[in-house]
Amino acid sequence: MTFDQPTGRMHTAMDANLSSEIFNEKLSGRLGISGKLRFDVLTSSIVLDTPKVESINLDAASEKDNDLLSVLAKKTVAIC
């Protein structure tokens, strides 16, 4: 986990196991996300605000497919 001081965003990468109607099998790889940390008074917890998908790298996917998945994920999170 790293903190980007100029943008105020926390960046992290984690192992991911994905399943979807699109794929016939479960896929694993790495997921990179970032966001700003914010204290939520109602739940007394720290939450990730304005989340952003930075990267998706699935082990079984080609570089081109990983790039496409990253673009789709970034657009999806931006809409939500």
BADREN-416699 format. One record per residue: x, z, y of N, C-alpha, C in turn; residue in one letter. Coordinates in steps of 0.001 Angstrom, whole numbers, padded with zeros to 6 digits, always signed. Each point is the difference from the previous one (the first is absolute). Example, Ala and Ser with C-alpha at 12.3 -4.5 7.8 and 13.67 -1.06 7.14 Angstrom:
# residues 2
+013190+007800-005690-000890+000000+001190+000900+000000+001200A -000350-000720+001050+000820+000060+001190-000770+000730+001090S 
//
This chain:
# residues 80
+000841+000000-001149-000841+000000+001149+000900+000000+001229M -000335-000859+000961+000771-000058+001239-000938-000008+001201T +000512+000492+001110-000771+000032+001235+000603-001001+000969F -000830-000908+000528+000422-000990+000980-000322+000546+001387D +001009+000540+000665-000219+000675+001277-000600-000907+001080Q +000453-001261+000155-000581-000840+001055-001513-000247-000153P -000481-000137-001244-001430-000275-000212-000798+001254-000334T +000679+001082-000386-000686+001224-000392-000666-000096-001360G +000445-000950-000834-000615-000207-001319+000887+000573-001107R -000649+000593-000990+000665+000485-001200-000069-001122-001031M +001131-000364-000598+000060-001061-001005+000317+000617-001357H -000688-000476-001026+000283+000475-001348-000230-001114-001008T +000683+000092-001118-000185-000929-001115-000296+000828-001237A -000876-000514-000840-000378+000747-001201-000243-000936-001167M +000103+000546-001195-000365-000765-001190-001501-000197-000001D -000432-001171-000443-001429-000306-000020-000383-000643-001322A -001162+000375-000514-000590-000629-001173-001356-000533+000426N -000160-001324-000068-001206-000645+000498-000786-000655-001120L -001306+000079+000110-000874-000742-000900-001085-000631+000865S -000439-001176-000393-000966-000728+000803-000747-000992-000878S -001163-000394+000460-000770-001041-000681+000754-001330+000045E +000870-000162+000989+000752-001247+000166+001029-000169-001113I +000636+001105-000392+001053-000055-001007-000549+000443-001350F +000512-000595-001058-000437+000365-001351+000754+001203-000539N +001000+000453+000713+000819+001111-000465+000301+000942+001158E +000437+001203-000330+000425+000945+001032+001399-000398+000449K +000232+000099+001302+001285-000376+000574+000660+001206+000630L +001321+000045-000068+000729+001100+000621+001051-000569+000942S +000423+000826+000932+001009-000417+000961+000167+001045+001079G +000337-000445+001213+000233+000894+001130-000922-000388+001148R -000490+001014+000712-000872-000189+001140+000632+000703+001195L +000149-000726+001095+000542+000581+001231-001111+000134+001032G -000174+001194+000539-001027+000227+001022+000608+000777+001170I -000690-000086+001145+000416+000783+001157-001244+000458+000746S +000181+000969+000862-001094+000495+000816+000479+001119+000902G -000869+000397+000892+000303+001112+000902-000626+001267-000558K +000766+001064+000017-000505+001272-000494-000843+000672+001077L -001129+000552-000427-000919+000655+000934-000569+001240-000679R -000134+001074+000761-000598+001220-000523-001515-000103+000143F -000717+000161-001113-001463-000019-000012-000497+001444+000058D -000585+000359+001123-000450+001372+000231-001103+000386-000979V -000931-000909-000292-001127+000327-000883+000429+000385-001410L +001040-000674-000515+000447+000289-001368+001308+000794-000042T +000549+000303+001169+001285+000705+000097+001075-000687-000844S +000068-001327+000133+000979-000755-000774+000655-001073+000862S +001138-000462-000470+000686-001102+000655-000428-001275-000712I -000463-000981+000774-000495-001259-000576+000803-001178+000541V -000044-001092-000736+000656-001238+000411-000986-000817+000822L +000297-000156+001267-000872-000718+000922+000561-001406+000218D -000850-000935+000263+000351-001420+000180+000940-000497-001099T -000447+000074-001276+000852-000427-001109+000290-001495+000059P +001155-000369-000512+000423-001397-000028+000768-000254-001296K -000390-001040-000727+000748-000402-001191+001227-000761+000473V +001161+000473-000379+001253-000648+000395+000467-001006-001040E -000204+000335-001283+000465-000908-001060-000682+000326-001323S -000126-001035-000821-000441+000151-001391+000978-000796-000847I +000590+000648-000976+000924-000664-000915-000377+000362-001427N -000772-000890-000637-000407+000214-001383+001055-000577-000927L +000329+000756-001037+001065-000401-000922-000254-001359-000647D -001253-000289-000382-000318-001218-000741-000302-001197+000905A +000031+000188+001309-000368-001073+000923+001242-000686+000570A -000166-001264+000349+001085-000736+000633+000136+000447+001453S +001085-000373+000637+000197+000358+001405-001120-000589+000862E -000401-001215-000315-001079-000662+000743-001312+000767-000155K -000317+000424-001224-001225+000764-000244+000039+001360+000687D +001152+000665-000014+000143+001286+000691-000193-000166+001502N +000541-001084+000557-000189-000265+001431-001475-000205+000317D -000703-000754-000851-001430-000249+000201-000799+001301-000094L +000300+000827-000998-000680+001288-000147+000255+000902+001214L +001210-000011+000515+000318+000809+001183-000822-000444+001201S -000108-001303+000211-000785-000519+001122-001468+000388-000163V -000551-000167-001209-001396+000359-000252-000243+001491+000229L +000918+000836-000488-000154+001448+000163+000076+000394+001475A +000894-000604+000756+000110+000304+001428-001277-000367+000735K -000570-001136-000340-001258-000437+000643-001149+000913-000390K -000069+000417-001250-001073+000852-000490+000042+001360+000680T +001167+000615+000100+000122+001306+000631-000323-000103+001488V +000397-001109+000622-000271-000176+001442-001502-000081+000274A -000768-000530-000939-001445-000137+000164-000688+001352-000162I +000511+000827-000920-000654+001283-000311+000135+000950+001085C 
//
